[in-house]
Amino acid sequence: MSEALRASAVRRDGQDWATLVYLAVLEKGAALETLKSLKVRRMRYPEPRFGTQDEELSSIIADLSAGHAPARIDVTPDELFEP
């Protein structure tokens, strides 16, 4: 599954936000280099939604770099959608 997520993320230049999040949750630190490279690739596509996603992706990368699970998304589904 992780190989399929990674291949999809790379093929789409990191444009599919859910794929990046699932990859980070599934692979944790092993996804770090892929996420860093895709953060740069996403800059090719001027999408307004990428602004907030870029901040969140930076947070995910920082958490993984510190050896932690992504704090914002490593929660139960009920907590994930609370403001």
mmCIF file of the N, C-alpha and C atoms, coordinates in Angstrom:
data_MODEL
# 
_entry.id   MODEL 
# 
loop_
_atom_site.group_PDB 
_atom_site.id 
_atom_site.type_symbol 
_atom_site.label_atom_id 
_atom_site.label_alt_id 
_atom_site.label_comp_id 
_atom_site.label_asym_id 
_atom_site.label_entity_id 
_atom_site.label_seq_id 
_atom_site.pdbx_PDB_ins_code 
_atom_site.Cartn_x 
_atom_site.Cartn_y 
_atom_site.Cartn_z 
_atom_site.occupancy 
_atom_site.B_iso_or_equiv 
_atom_site.pdbx_formal_charge 
_atom_site.auth_seq_id 
_atom_site.auth_comp_id 
_atom_site.auth_asym_id 
_atom_site.auth_atom_id 
_atom_site.pdbx_PDB_model_num 
ATOM 1   N N  . MET A 1 1  ? 0.819   -1.190 0.000   1.00 0.00 ? 1  MET A N  1 
ATOM 2   C CA . MET A 1 1  ? 0.000   0.000  0.000   1.00 0.00 ? 1  MET A CA 1 
ATOM 3   C C  . MET A 1 1  ? 0.869   1.262  0.000   1.00 0.00 ? 1  MET A C  1 
ATOM 4   N N  . SER A 1 2  ? 1.920   1.240  0.792   1.00 0.00 ? 2  SER A N  1 
ATOM 5   C CA . SER A 1 2  ? 2.750   2.443  0.865   1.00 0.00 ? 2  SER A CA 1 
ATOM 6   C C  . SER A 1 2  ? 3.441   2.727  -0.470  1.00 0.00 ? 2  SER A C  1 
ATOM 7   N N  . GLU A 1 3  ? 3.823   1.676  -1.196  1.00 0.00 ? 3  GLU A N  1 
ATOM 8   C CA . GLU A 1 3  ? 4.438   1.886  -2.508  1.00 0.00 ? 3  GLU A CA 1 
ATOM 9   C C  . GLU A 1 3  ? 3.460   2.538  -3.473  1.00 0.00 ? 3  GLU A C  1 
ATOM 10  N N  . ALA A 1 4  ? 2.194   2.124  -3.408  1.00 0.00 ? 4  ALA A N  1 
ATOM 11  C CA . ALA A 1 4  ? 1.170   2.713  -4.281  1.00 0.00 ? 4  ALA A CA 1 
ATOM 12  C C  . ALA A 1 4  ? 0.922   4.174  -3.922  1.00 0.00 ? 4  ALA A C  1 
ATOM 13  N N  . LEU A 1 5  ? 0.880   4.482  -2.627  1.00 0.00 ? 5  LEU A N  1 
ATOM 14  C CA . LEU A 1 5  ? 0.694   5.874  -2.201  1.00 0.00 ? 5  LEU A CA 1 
ATOM 15  C C  . LEU A 1 5  ? 1.864   6.749  -2.647  1.00 0.00 ? 5  LEU A C  1 
ATOM 16  N N  . ARG A 1 6  ? 3.063   6.233  -2.450  1.00 0.00 ? 6  ARG A N  1 
ATOM 17  C CA . ARG A 1 6  ? 4.256   6.994  -2.849  1.00 0.00 ? 6  ARG A CA 1 
ATOM 18  C C  . ARG A 1 6  ? 4.257   7.234  -4.357  1.00 0.00 ? 6  ARG A C  1 
ATOM 19  N N  . ALA A 1 7  ? 3.972   6.196  -5.141  1.00 0.00 ? 7  ALA A N  1 
ATOM 20  C CA . ALA A 1 7  ? 3.954   6.326  -6.601  1.00 0.00 ? 7  ALA A CA 1 
ATOM 21  C C  . ALA A 1 7  ? 2.897   7.342  -7.041  1.00 0.00 ? 7  ALA A C  1 
ATOM 22  N N  . SER A 1 8  ? 1.735   7.303  -6.411  1.00 0.00 ? 8  SER A N  1 
ATOM 23  C CA . SER A 1 8  ? 0.676   8.251  -6.754  1.00 0.00 ? 8  SER A CA 1 
ATOM 24  C C  . SER A 1 8  ? 1.084   9.678  -6.405  1.00 0.00 ? 8  SER A C  1 
ATOM 25  N N  . ALA A 1 9  ? 1.670   9.862  -5.229  1.00 0.00 ? 9  ALA A N  1 
ATOM 26  C CA . ALA A 1 9  ? 2.097   11.194 -4.803  1.00 0.00 ? 9  ALA A CA 1 
ATOM 27  C C  . ALA A 1 9  ? 3.144   11.767 -5.749  1.00 0.00 ? 9  ALA A C  1 
ATOM 28  N N  . VAL A 1 10 ? 4.098   10.948 -6.136  1.00 0.00 ? 10 VAL A N  1 
ATOM 29  C CA . VAL A 1 10 ? 5.166   11.403 -7.032  1.00 0.00 ? 10 VAL A CA 1 
ATOM 30  C C  . VAL A 1 10 ? 4.617   11.684 -8.426  1.00 0.00 ? 10 VAL A C  1 
ATOM 31  N N  . ARG A 1 11 ? 3.773   10.791 -8.924  1.00 0.00 ? 11 ARG A N  1 
ATOM 32  C CA . ARG A 1 11 ? 3.205   10.952 -10.263 1.00 0.00 ? 11 ARG A CA 1 
ATOM 33  C C  . ARG A 1 11 ? 2.402   12.244 -10.371 1.00 0.00 ? 11 ARG A C  1 
ATOM 34  N N  . ARG A 1 12 ? 1.708   12.606 -9.297  1.00 0.00 ? 12 ARG A N  1 
ATOM 35  C CA . ARG A 1 12 ? 0.869   13.816 -9.322  1.00 0.00 ? 12 ARG A CA 1 
ATOM 36  C C  . ARG A 1 12 ? 1.588   15.040 -8.758  1.00 0.00 ? 12 ARG A C  1 
ATOM 37  N N  . ASP A 1 13 ? 2.899   14.944 -8.557  1.00 0.00 ? 13 ASP A N  1 
ATOM 38  C CA . ASP A 1 13 ? 3.691   16.062 -8.037  1.00 0.00 ? 13 ASP A CA 1 
ATOM 39  C C  . ASP A 1 13 ? 3.162   16.595 -6.707  1.00 0.00 ? 13 ASP A C  1 
ATOM 40  N N  . GLY A 1 14 ? 2.590   15.725 -5.886  1.00 0.00 ? 14 GLY A N  1 
ATOM 41  C CA . GLY A 1 14 ? 2.124   16.123 -4.565  1.00 0.00 ? 14 GLY A CA 1 
ATOM 42  C C  . GLY A 1 14 ? 0.869   16.952 -4.557  1.00 0.00 ? 14 GLY A C  1 
ATOM 43  N N  . GLN A 1 15 ? 0.136   16.986 -5.658  1.00 0.00 ? 15 GLN A N  1 
ATOM 44  C CA . GLN A 1 15 ? -1.070  17.800 -5.721  1.00 0.00 ? 15 GLN A CA 1 
ATOM 45  C C  . GLN A 1 15 ? -2.239  17.202 -4.946  1.00 0.00 ? 15 GLN A C  1 
ATOM 46  N N  . ASP A 1 16 ? -2.252  15.896 -4.755  1.00 0.00 ? 16 ASP A N  1 
ATOM 47  C CA . ASP A 1 16 ? -3.348  15.240 -4.048  1.00 0.00 ? 16 ASP A CA 1 
ATOM 48  C C  . ASP A 1 16 ? -3.038  15.242 -2.552  1.00 0.00 ? 16 ASP A C  1 
ATOM 49  N N  . TRP A 1 17 ? -3.669  16.152 -1.846  1.00 0.00 ? 17 TRP A N  1 
ATOM 50  C CA . TRP A 1 17 ? -3.381  16.365 -0.431  1.00 0.00 ? 17 TRP A CA 1 
ATOM 51  C C  . TRP A 1 17 ? -3.629  15.105 0.395   1.00 0.00 ? 17 TRP A C  1 
ATOM 52  N N  . ALA A 1 18 ? -4.720  14.424 0.163   1.00 0.00 ? 18 ALA A N  1 
ATOM 53  C CA . ALA A 1 18 ? -5.040  13.229 0.952   1.00 0.00 ? 18 ALA A CA 1 
ATOM 54  C C  . ALA A 1 18 ? -3.956  12.163 0.805   1.00 0.00 ? 18 ALA A C  1 
ATOM 55  N N  . THR A 1 19 ? -3.409  12.011 -0.372  1.00 0.00 ? 19 THR A N  1 
ATOM 56  C CA . THR A 1 19 ? -2.348  11.034 -0.599  1.00 0.00 ? 19 THR A CA 1 
ATOM 57  C C  . THR A 1 19 ? -1.117  11.376 0.230   1.00 0.00 ? 19 THR A C  1 
ATOM 58  N N  . LEU A 1 20 ? -0.767  12.651 0.314   1.00 0.00 ? 20 LEU A N  1 
ATOM 59  C CA . LEU A 1 20 ? 0.379   13.060 1.119   1.00 0.00 ? 20 LEU A CA 1 
ATOM 60  C C  . LEU A 1 20 ? 0.151   12.774 2.600   1.00 0.00 ? 20 LEU A C  1 
ATOM 61  N N  . VAL A 1 21 ? -1.044  13.059 3.053   1.00 0.00 ? 21 VAL A N  1 
ATOM 62  C CA . VAL A 1 21 ? -1.372  12.833 4.468   1.00 0.00 ? 21 VAL A CA 1 
ATOM 63  C C  . VAL A 1 21 ? -1.335  11.343 4.788   1.00 0.00 ? 21 VAL A C  1 
ATOM 64  N N  . TYR A 1 22 ? -1.961  10.532 3.948   1.00 0.00 ? 22 TYR A N  1 
ATOM 65  C CA . TYR A 1 22 ? -1.959  9.085  4.185   1.00 0.00 ? 22 TYR A CA 1 
ATOM 66  C C  . TYR A 1 22 ? -0.539  8.527  4.149   1.00 0.00 ? 22 TYR A C  1 
ATOM 67  N N  . LEU A 1 23 ? 0.279   9.015  3.243   1.00 0.00 ? 23 LEU A N  1 
ATOM 68  C CA . LEU A 1 23 ? 1.658   8.562  3.152   1.00 0.00 ? 23 LEU A CA 1 
ATOM 69  C C  . LEU A 1 23 ? 2.415   8.906  4.438   1.00 0.00 ? 23 LEU A C  1 
ATOM 70  N N  . ALA A 1 24 ? 2.217   10.108 4.948   1.00 0.00 ? 24 ALA A N  1 
ATOM 71  C CA . ALA A 1 24 ? 2.879   10.529 6.188   1.00 0.00 ? 24 ALA A CA 1 
ATOM 72  C C  . ALA A 1 24 ? 2.438   9.676  7.374   1.00 0.00 ? 24 ALA A C  1 
ATOM 73  N N  . VAL A 1 25 ? 1.158   9.391  7.457   1.00 0.00 ? 25 VAL A N  1 
ATOM 74  C CA . VAL A 1 25 ? 0.647   8.593  8.569   1.00 0.00 ? 25 VAL A CA 1 
ATOM 75  C C  . VAL A 1 25 ? 1.125   7.149  8.465   1.00 0.00 ? 25 VAL A C  1 
ATOM 76  N N  . LEU A 1 26 ? 1.113   6.603  7.268   1.00 0.00 ? 26 LEU A N  1 
ATOM 77  C CA . LEU A 1 26 ? 1.477   5.207  7.080   1.00 0.00 ? 26 LEU A CA 1 
ATOM 78  C C  . LEU A 1 26 ? 2.980   4.968  7.252   1.00 0.00 ? 26 LEU A C  1 
ATOM 79  N N  . GLU A 1 27 ? 3.797   5.794  6.617   1.00 0.00 ? 27 GLU A N  1 
ATOM 80  C CA . GLU A 1 27 ? 5.235   5.554  6.612   1.00 0.00 ? 27 GLU A CA 1 
ATOM 81  C C  . GLU A 1 27 ? 6.014   6.337  7.651   1.00 0.00 ? 27 GLU A C  1 
ATOM 82  N N  . LYS A 1 28 ? 5.403   7.347  8.203   1.00 0.00 ? 28 LYS A N  1 
ATOM 83  C CA . LYS A 1 28 ? 6.054   8.222  9.172   1.00 0.00 ? 28 LYS A CA 1 
ATOM 84  C C  . LYS A 1 28 ? 7.416   8.701  8.653   1.00 0.00 ? 28 LYS A C  1 
ATOM 85  N N  . GLY A 1 29 ? 8.502   8.451  9.353   1.00 0.00 ? 29 GLY A N  1 
ATOM 86  C CA . GLY A 1 29 ? 9.823   8.968  8.970   1.00 0.00 ? 29 GLY A CA 1 
ATOM 87  C C  . GLY A 1 29 ? 10.306  8.519  7.609   1.00 0.00 ? 29 GLY A C  1 
ATOM 88  N N  . ALA A 1 30 ? 9.856   7.353  7.157   1.00 0.00 ? 30 ALA A N  1 
ATOM 89  C CA . ALA A 1 30 ? 10.281  6.857  5.844   1.00 0.00 ? 30 ALA A CA 1 
ATOM 90  C C  . ALA A 1 30 ? 9.739   7.719  4.707   1.00 0.00 ? 30 ALA A C  1 
ATOM 91  N N  . ALA A 1 31 ? 8.702   8.477  4.975   1.00 0.00 ? 31 ALA A N  1 
ATOM 92  C CA . ALA A 1 31 ? 8.103   9.341  3.951   1.00 0.00 ? 31 ALA A CA 1 
ATOM 93  C C  . ALA A 1 31 ? 8.743   10.725 3.905   1.00 0.00 ? 31 ALA A C  1 
ATOM 94  N N  . LEU A 1 32 ? 9.627   10.998 4.813   1.00 0.00 ? 32 LEU A N  1 
ATOM 95  C CA . LEU A 1 32 ? 10.168  12.350 4.974   1.00 0.00 ? 32 LEU A CA 1 
ATOM 96  C C  . LEU A 1 32 ? 10.800  12.919 3.708   1.00 0.00 ? 32 LEU A C  1 
ATOM 97  N N  . GLU A 1 33 ? 11.703  12.189 3.085   1.00 0.00 ? 33 GLU A N  1 
ATOM 98  C CA . GLU A 1 33 ? 12.375  12.702 1.887   1.00 0.00 ? 33 GLU A CA 1 
ATOM 99  C C  . GLU A 1 33 ? 11.396  12.918 0.738   1.00 0.00 ? 33 GLU A C  1 
ATOM 100 N N  . THR A 1 34 ? 10.442  12.005 0.589   1.00 0.00 ? 34 THR A N  1 
ATOM 101 C CA . THR A 1 34 ? 9.430   12.159 -0.461  1.00 0.00 ? 34 THR A CA 1 
ATOM 102 C C  . THR A 1 34 ? 8.600   13.404 -0.215  1.00 0.00 ? 34 THR A C  1 
ATOM 103 N N  . LEU A 1 35 ? 8.167   13.609 1.028   1.00 0.00 ? 35 LEU A N  1 
ATOM 104 C CA . LEU A 1 35 ? 7.349   14.780 1.349   1.00 0.00 ? 35 LEU A CA 1 
ATOM 105 C C  . LEU A 1 35 ? 8.124   16.076 1.127   1.00 0.00 ? 35 LEU A C  1 
ATOM 106 N N  . LYS A 1 36 ? 9.386   16.091 1.483   1.00 0.00 ? 36 LYS A N  1 
ATOM 107 C CA . LYS A 1 36 ? 10.206  17.298 1.267   1.00 0.00 ? 36 LYS A CA 1 
ATOM 108 C C  . LYS A 1 36 ? 10.319  17.618 -0.222  1.00 0.00 ? 36 LYS A C  1 
ATOM 109 N N  . SER A 1 37 ? 10.559  16.595 -1.033  1.00 0.00 ? 37 SER A N  1 
ATOM 110 C CA . SER A 1 37 ? 10.701  16.861 -2.472  1.00 0.00 ? 37 SER A CA 1 
ATOM 111 C C  . SER A 1 37 ? 9.368   17.273 -3.090  1.00 0.00 ? 37 SER A C  1 
ATOM 112 N N  . LEU A 1 38 ? 8.286   16.687 -2.618  1.00 0.00 ? 38 LEU A N  1 
ATOM 113 C CA . LEU A 1 38 ? 6.977   17.043 -3.176  1.00 0.00 ? 38 LEU A CA 1 
ATOM 114 C C  . LEU A 1 38 ? 6.526   18.424 -2.727  1.00 0.00 ? 38 LEU A C  1 
ATOM 115 N N  . LYS A 1 39 ? 6.988   18.868 -1.578  1.00 0.00 ? 39 LYS A N  1 
ATOM 116 C CA . LYS A 1 39 ? 6.662   20.228 -1.129  1.00 0.00 ? 39 LYS A CA 1 
ATOM 117 C C  . LYS A 1 39 ? 7.186   21.243 -2.139  1.00 0.00 ? 39 LYS A C  1 
ATOM 118 N N  . VAL A 1 40 ? 8.377   20.990 -2.670  1.00 0.00 ? 40 VAL A N  1 
ATOM 119 C CA . VAL A 1 40 ? 8.962   21.876 -3.680  1.00 0.00 ? 40 VAL A CA 1 
ATOM 120 C C  . VAL A 1 40 ? 8.221   21.731 -5.009  1.00 0.00 ? 40 VAL A C  1 
ATOM 121 N N  . ARG A 1 41 ? 7.911   20.511 -5.400  1.00 0.00 ? 41 ARG A N  1 
ATOM 122 C CA . ARG A 1 41 ? 7.224   20.283 -6.679  1.00 0.00 ? 41 ARG A CA 1 
ATOM 123 C C  . ARG A 1 41 ? 5.849   20.935 -6.724  1.00 0.00 ? 41 ARG A C  1 
ATOM 124 N N  . ARG A 1 42 ? 5.180   20.986 -5.567  1.00 0.00 ? 42 ARG A N  1 
ATOM 125 C CA . ARG A 1 42 ? 3.839   21.591 -5.523  1.00 0.00 ? 42 ARG A CA 1 
ATOM 126 C C  . ARG A 1 42 ? 3.864   23.064 -5.915  1.00 0.00 ? 42 ARG A C  1 
ATOM 127 N N  . MET A 1 43 ? 5.015   23.699 -5.809  1.00 0.00 ? 43 MET A N  1 
ATOM 128 C CA . MET A 1 43 ? 5.117   25.124 -6.148  1.00 0.00 ? 43 MET A CA 1 
ATOM 129 C C  . MET A 1 43 ? 4.893   25.384 -7.630  1.00 0.00 ? 43 MET A C  1 
ATOM 130 N N  . ARG A 1 44 ? 4.971   24.343 -8.438  1.00 0.00 ? 44 ARG A N  1 
ATOM 131 C CA . ARG A 1 44 ? 4.739   24.503 -9.882  1.00 0.00 ? 44 ARG A CA 1 
ATOM 132 C C  . ARG A 1 44 ? 3.288   24.835 -10.207 1.00 0.00 ? 44 ARG A C  1 
ATOM 133 N N  . TYR A 1 45 ? 2.404   24.543 -9.271  1.00 0.00 ? 45 TYR A N  1 
ATOM 134 C CA . TYR A 1 45 ? 0.965   24.665 -9.519  1.00 0.00 ? 45 TYR A CA 1 
ATOM 135 C C  . TYR A 1 45 ? 0.373   25.747 -8.626  1.00 0.00 ? 45 TYR A C  1 
ATOM 136 N N  . PRO A 1 46 ? 0.007   26.887 -9.205  1.00 0.00 ? 46 PRO A N  1 
ATOM 137 C CA . PRO A 1 46 ? -0.541  27.983 -8.397  1.00 0.00 ? 46 PRO A CA 1 
ATOM 138 C C  . PRO A 1 46 ? -2.010  27.725 -8.010  1.00 0.00 ? 46 PRO A C  1 
ATOM 139 N N  . GLU A 1 47 ? -2.203  27.045 -6.917  1.00 0.00 ? 47 GLU A N  1 
ATOM 140 C CA . GLU A 1 47 ? -3.537  26.745 -6.416  1.00 0.00 ? 47 GLU A CA 1 
ATOM 141 C C  . GLU A 1 47 ? -3.741  27.479 -5.094  1.00 0.00 ? 47 GLU A C  1 
ATOM 142 N N  . PRO A 1 48 ? -4.859  28.179 -4.922  1.00 0.00 ? 48 PRO A N  1 
ATOM 143 C CA . PRO A 1 48 ? -5.066  28.917 -3.670  1.00 0.00 ? 48 PRO A CA 1 
ATOM 144 C C  . PRO A 1 48 ? -5.115  28.011 -2.440  1.00 0.00 ? 48 PRO A C  1 
ATOM 145 N N  . ARG A 1 49 ? -5.616  26.787 -2.600  1.00 0.00 ? 49 ARG A N  1 
ATOM 146 C CA . ARG A 1 49 ? -5.722  25.886 -1.445  1.00 0.00 ? 49 ARG A CA 1 
ATOM 147 C C  . ARG A 1 49 ? -4.364  25.378 -0.990  1.00 0.00 ? 49 ARG A C  1 
ATOM 148 N N  . PHE A 1 50 ? -3.350  25.480 -1.840  1.00 0.00 ? 50 PHE A N  1 
ATOM 149 C CA . PHE A 1 50 ? -2.032  24.989 -1.476  1.00 0.00 ? 50 PHE A CA 1 
ATOM 150 C C  . PHE A 1 50 ? -1.394  25.833 -0.366  1.00 0.00 ? 50 PHE A C  1 
ATOM 151 N N  . GLY A 1 51 ? -1.848  27.060 -0.191  1.00 0.00 ? 51 GLY A N  1 
ATOM 152 C CA . GLY A 1 51 ? -1.271  27.926 0.850   1.00 0.00 ? 51 GLY A CA 1 
ATOM 153 C C  . GLY A 1 51 ? -1.417  27.336 2.234   1.00 0.00 ? 51 GLY A C  1 
ATOM 154 N N  . THR A 1 52 ? -2.630  26.989 2.622   1.00 0.00 ? 52 THR A N  1 
ATOM 155 C CA . THR A 1 52 ? -2.840  26.391 3.942   1.00 0.00 ? 52 THR A CA 1 
ATOM 156 C C  . THR A 1 52 ? -2.281  24.977 3.990   1.00 0.00 ? 52 THR A C  1 
ATOM 157 N N  . GLN A 1 53 ? -2.363  24.257 2.889   1.00 0.00 ? 53 GLN A N  1 
ATOM 158 C CA . GLN A 1 53 ? -1.803  22.914 2.858   1.00 0.00 ? 53 GLN A CA 1 
ATOM 159 C C  . GLN A 1 53 ? -0.284  22.963 2.995   1.00 0.00 ? 53 GLN A C  1 
ATOM 160 N N  . ASP A 1 54 ? 0.340   23.996 2.450   1.00 0.00 ? 54 ASP A N  1 
ATOM 161 C CA . ASP A 1 54 ? 1.792   24.125 2.553   1.00 0.00 ? 54 ASP A CA 1 
ATOM 162 C C  . ASP A 1 54 ? 2.216   24.306 4.005   1.00 0.00 ? 54 ASP A C  1 
ATOM 163 N N  . GLU A 1 55 ? 1.468   25.100 4.746   1.00 0.00 ? 55 GLU A N  1 
ATOM 164 C CA . GLU A 1 55 ? 1.763   25.281 6.168   1.00 0.00 ? 55 GLU A CA 1 
ATOM 165 C C  . GLU A 1 55 ? 1.602   23.962 6.912   1.00 0.00 ? 55 GLU A C  1 
ATOM 166 N N  . GLU A 1 56 ? 0.540   23.239 6.614   1.00 0.00 ? 56 GLU A N  1 
ATOM 167 C CA . GLU A 1 56 ? 0.288   21.948 7.253   1.00 0.00 ? 56 GLU A CA 1 
ATOM 168 C C  . GLU A 1 56 ? 1.368   20.939 6.865   1.00 0.00 ? 56 GLU A C  1 
ATOM 169 N N  . LEU A 1 57 ? 1.785   20.938 5.599   1.00 0.00 ? 57 LEU A N  1 
ATOM 170 C CA . LEU A 1 57 ? 2.833   20.038 5.144   1.00 0.00 ? 57 LEU A CA 1 
ATOM 171 C C  . LEU A 1 57 ? 4.156   20.355 5.847   1.00 0.00 ? 57 LEU A C  1 
ATOM 172 N N  . SER A 1 58 ? 4.445   21.620 6.046   1.00 0.00 ? 58 SER A N  1 
ATOM 173 C CA . SER A 1 58 ? 5.648   22.016 6.782   1.00 0.00 ? 58 SER A CA 1 
ATOM 174 C C  . SER A 1 58 ? 5.592   21.489 8.215   1.00 0.00 ? 58 SER A C  1 
ATOM 175 N N  . SER A 1 59 ? 4.418   21.549 8.822   1.00 0.00 ? 59 SER A N  1 
ATOM 176 C CA . SER A 1 59 ? 4.238   21.038 10.175  1.00 0.00 ? 59 SER A CA 1 
ATOM 177 C C  . SER A 1 59 ? 4.436   19.524 10.227  1.00 0.00 ? 59 SER A C  1 
ATOM 178 N N  . ILE A 1 60 ? 3.897   18.825 9.237   1.00 0.00 ? 60 ILE A N  1 
ATOM 179 C CA . ILE A 1 60 ? 4.055   17.367 9.157   1.00 0.00 ? 60 ILE A CA 1 
ATOM 180 C C  . ILE A 1 60 ? 5.531   17.012 9.005   1.00 0.00 ? 60 ILE A C  1 
ATOM 181 N N  . ILE A 1 61 ? 6.227   17.719 8.125   1.00 0.00 ? 61 ILE A N  1 
ATOM 182 C CA . ILE A 1 61 ? 7.651   17.467 7.902   1.00 0.00 ? 61 ILE A CA 1 
ATOM 183 C C  . ILE A 1 61 ? 8.449   17.736 9.185   1.00 0.00 ? 61 ILE A C  1 
ATOM 184 N N  . ALA A 1 62 ? 8.113   18.814 9.885   1.00 0.00 ? 62 ALA A N  1 
ATOM 185 C CA . ALA A 1 62 ? 8.807   19.132 11.142  1.00 0.00 ? 62 ALA A CA 1 
ATOM 186 C C  . ALA A 1 62 ? 8.575   18.035 12.185  1.00 0.00 ? 62 ALA A C  1 
ATOM 187 N N  . ASP A 1 63 ? 7.339   17.570 12.300  1.00 0.00 ? 63 ASP A N  1 
ATOM 188 C CA . ASP A 1 63 ? 7.037   16.497 13.258  1.00 0.00 ? 63 ASP A CA 1 
ATOM 189 C C  . ASP A 1 63 ? 7.796   15.222 12.912  1.00 0.00 ? 63 ASP A C  1 
ATOM 190 N N  . LEU A 1 64 ? 7.785   14.848 11.638  1.00 0.00 ? 64 LEU A N  1 
ATOM 191 C CA . LEU A 1 64 ? 8.483   13.634 11.225  1.00 0.00 ? 64 LEU A CA 1 
ATOM 192 C C  . LEU A 1 64 ? 9.993   13.768 11.405  1.00 0.00 ? 64 LEU A C  1 
ATOM 193 N N  . SER A 1 65 ? 10.522  14.951 11.142  1.00 0.00 ? 65 SER A N  1 
ATOM 194 C CA . SER A 1 65 ? 11.960  15.191 11.320  1.00 0.00 ? 65 SER A CA 1 
ATOM 195 C C  . SER A 1 65 ? 12.381  15.052 12.782  1.00 0.00 ? 65 SER A C  1 
ATOM 196 N N  . ALA A 1 66 ? 11.459  15.399 13.683  1.00 0.00 ? 66 ALA A N  1 
ATOM 197 C CA . ALA A 1 66 ? 11.737  15.291 15.117  1.00 0.00 ? 66 ALA A CA 1 
ATOM 198 C C  . ALA A 1 66 ? 11.481  13.883 15.641  1.00 0.00 ? 66 ALA A C  1 
ATOM 199 N N  . GLY A 1 67 ? 11.037  12.984 14.764  1.00 0.00 ? 67 GLY A N  1 
ATOM 200 C CA . GLY A 1 67 ? 10.783  11.613 15.170  1.00 0.00 ? 67 GLY A CA 1 
ATOM 201 C C  . GLY A 1 67 ? 9.414   11.382 15.773  1.00 0.00 ? 67 GLY A C  1 
ATOM 202 N N  . HIS A 1 68 ? 8.494   12.331 15.552  1.00 0.00 ? 68 HIS A N  1 
ATOM 203 C CA . HIS A 1 68 ? 7.141   12.228 16.097  1.00 0.00 ? 68 HIS A CA 1 
ATOM 204 C C  . HIS A 1 68 ? 6.141   11.927 14.989  1.00 0.00 ? 68 HIS A C  1 
ATOM 205 N N  . ALA A 1 69 ? 5.010   11.372 15.371  1.00 0.00 ? 69 ALA A N  1 
ATOM 206 C CA . ALA A 1 69 ? 3.901   11.226 14.426  1.00 0.00 ? 69 ALA A CA 1 
ATOM 207 C C  . ALA A 1 69 ? 3.344   12.619 14.159  1.00 0.00 ? 69 ALA A C  1 
ATOM 208 N N  . PRO A 1 70 ? 2.789   12.854 12.982  1.00 0.00 ? 70 PRO A N  1 
ATOM 209 C CA . PRO A 1 70 ? 2.207   14.177 12.689  1.00 0.00 ? 70 PRO A CA 1 
ATOM 210 C C  . PRO A 1 70 ? 1.109   14.524 13.700  1.00 0.00 ? 70 PRO A C  1 
ATOM 211 N N  . ALA A 1 71 ? 1.341   15.536 14.512  1.00 0.00 ? 71 ALA A N  1 
ATOM 212 C CA . ALA A 1 71 ? 0.459   15.868 15.639  1.00 0.00 ? 71 ALA A CA 1 
ATOM 213 C C  . ALA A 1 71 ? -0.969  16.188 15.213  1.00 0.00 ? 71 ALA A C  1 
ATOM 214 N N  . ARG A 1 72 ? -1.136  16.949 14.204  1.00 0.00 ? 72 ARG A N  1 
ATOM 215 C CA . ARG A 1 72 ? -2.476  17.410 13.806  1.00 0.00 ? 72 ARG A CA 1 
ATOM 216 C C  . ARG A 1 72 ? -3.334  16.299 13.230  1.00 0.00 ? 72 ARG A C  1 
ATOM 217 N N  . ILE A 1 73 ? -2.718  15.310 12.582  1.00 0.00 ? 73 ILE A N  1 
ATOM 218 C CA . ILE A 1 73 ? -3.509  14.287 11.897  1.00 0.00 ? 73 ILE A CA 1 
ATOM 219 C C  . ILE A 1 73 ? -3.441  12.912 12.534  1.00 0.00 ? 73 ILE A C  1 
ATOM 220 N N  . ASP A 1 74 ? -2.608  12.733 13.550  1.00 0.00 ? 74 ASP A N  1 
ATOM 221 C CA . ASP A 1 74 ? -2.509  11.440 14.215  1.00 0.00 ? 74 ASP A CA 1 
ATOM 222 C C  . ASP A 1 74 ? -3.468  11.400 15.405  1.00 0.00 ? 74 ASP A C  1 
ATOM 223 N N  . VAL A 1 75 ? -4.754  11.547 15.103  1.00 0.00 ? 75 VAL A N  1 
ATOM 224 C CA . VAL A 1 75 ? -5.815  11.575 16.111  1.00 0.00 ? 75 VAL A CA 1 
ATOM 225 C C  . VAL A 1 75 ? -6.979  10.712 15.627  1.00 0.00 ? 75 VAL A C  1 
ATOM 226 N N  . THR A 1 76 ? -7.965  10.549 16.491  1.00 0.00 ? 76 THR A N  1 
ATOM 227 C CA . THR A 1 76 ? -9.142  9.780  16.086  1.00 0.00 ? 76 THR A CA 1 
ATOM 228 C C  . THR A 1 76 ? -9.932  10.565 15.034  1.00 0.00 ? 76 THR A C  1 
ATOM 229 N N  . PRO A 1 77 ? -10.750 9.890  14.225  1.00 0.00 ? 77 PRO A N  1 
ATOM 230 C CA . PRO A 1 77 ? -11.518 10.586 13.183  1.00 0.00 ? 77 PRO A CA 1 
ATOM 231 C C  . PRO A 1 77 ? -12.404 11.701 13.729  1.00 0.00 ? 77 PRO A C  1 
ATOM 232 N N  . ASP A 1 78 ? -12.990 11.512 14.915  1.00 0.00 ? 78 ASP A N  1 
ATOM 233 C CA . ASP A 1 78 ? -13.835 12.560 15.488  1.00 0.00 ? 78 ASP A CA 1 
ATOM 234 C C  . ASP A 1 78 ? -13.041 13.823 15.778  1.00 0.00 ? 78 ASP A C  1 
ATOM 235 N N  . GLU A 1 79 ? -11.831 13.672 16.266  1.00 0.00 ? 79 GLU A N  1 
ATOM 236 C CA . GLU A 1 79 ? -10.992 14.810 16.589  1.00 0.00 ? 79 GLU A CA 1 
ATOM 237 C C  . GLU A 1 79 ? -10.420 15.481 15.360  1.00 0.00 ? 79 GLU A C  1 
ATOM 238 N N  . LEU A 1 80 ? -10.270 14.736 14.301  1.00 0.00 ? 80 LEU A N  1 
ATOM 239 C CA . LEU A 1 80 ? -9.650  15.258 13.085  1.00 0.00 ? 80 LEU A CA 1 
ATOM 240 C C  . LEU A 1 80 ? -10.438 16.414 12.493  1.00 0.00 ? 80 LEU A C  1 
ATOM 241 N N  . PHE A 1 81 ? -11.752 16.364 12.607  1.00 0.00 ? 81 PHE A N  1 
ATOM 242 C CA . PHE A 1 81 ? -12.580 17.389 11.974  1.00 0.00 ? 81 PHE A CA 1 
ATOM 243 C C  . PHE A 1 81 ? -13.080 18.451 12.945  1.00 0.00 ? 81 PHE A C  1 
ATOM 244 N N  . GLU A 1 82 ? -12.611 18.433 14.191  1.00 0.00 ? 82 GLU A N  1 
ATOM 245 C CA . GLU A 1 82 ? -12.964 19.485 15.134  1.00 0.00 ? 82 GLU A CA 1 
ATOM 246 C C  . GLU A 1 82 ? -12.074 20.695 14.866  1.00 0.00 ? 82 GLU A C  1 
ATOM 247 N N  . PRO A 1 83 ? -12.633 21.906 15.023  1.00 0.00 ? 83 PRO A N  1 
ATOM 248 C CA . PRO A 1 83 ? -11.824 23.113 14.767  1.00 0.00 ? 83 PRO A CA 1 
ATOM 249 C C  . PRO A 1 83 ? -10.737 23.321 15.786  1.00 0.00 ? 83 PRO A C  1 
# 
